[in-house]
Structure formats: structure tokens, C-alpha cells
């Protein structure tokens, strides 16, 4: 039995990351933790675009039973969902 899932994301909406990853894995939200480093700047992409990549990385980490890292950089070289690391 896994202890839970921890996701590190550059999202400005850690609650959405936690909800999305818990939903795709069929886990209660109490077993998912979303961690985000402090960041500033414009809202928008960092609020809405990182839930889908976080969910995909969570599925990969769950399947592989190891940490997975995903880095996505937009054409303007702004990290959208930087270093989503999910681990058990």
C-alpha cells in the first residue's frame, strides 16, 4: 500500500493540482500533497495549465512506482509546469 503522492509543481493553484491528481488515481485527496515554491508574476498559465501535466506525471509515477520529473517550457521560455515530481 502506498503512503500517498507528493507533487511538486510551478502552479499557483496547488489545490487544483491535488484535486486533479487524486481524481485520476482514484485516491482520496488526503493522500495527495501538492507542493509549490513561492513564485510571482502574471496569473493565468501557472494557475490553469499545470493540472493536466501534473495528472499525467502522477499516473506515470503510480505505474512506475518511482519518482517522475516533467519539464515543459513554452516558446516564451516561461516554465508552465516545471519539475512536476511525483513520488511515493
DAPELIN-V948512 format. One record per backbone hydrogen bond with DSSP energy under -1.0 kcal/mol. CO is the residue of the C=O (numbers start at 1). NH is the residue of the N-H. Records with the same first field share a line. If there is no record, write none. Layout:
CO=NH / NH
//
This chain:
5=33
6=87
7=35
13=17
14=18
15=19
16=20
17=21
18=22
19=23
20=24
21=25
22=27
28=31
29=32
31=5
33=7
35=9
44=48
45=49
46=12
50=54
51=55
52=56
53=57
54=58
55=59
56=60
57=61
58=62
59=63
60=64
61=65
68=86
70=84
72=80
74=77
78=74
83=85
85=8
87=6
//
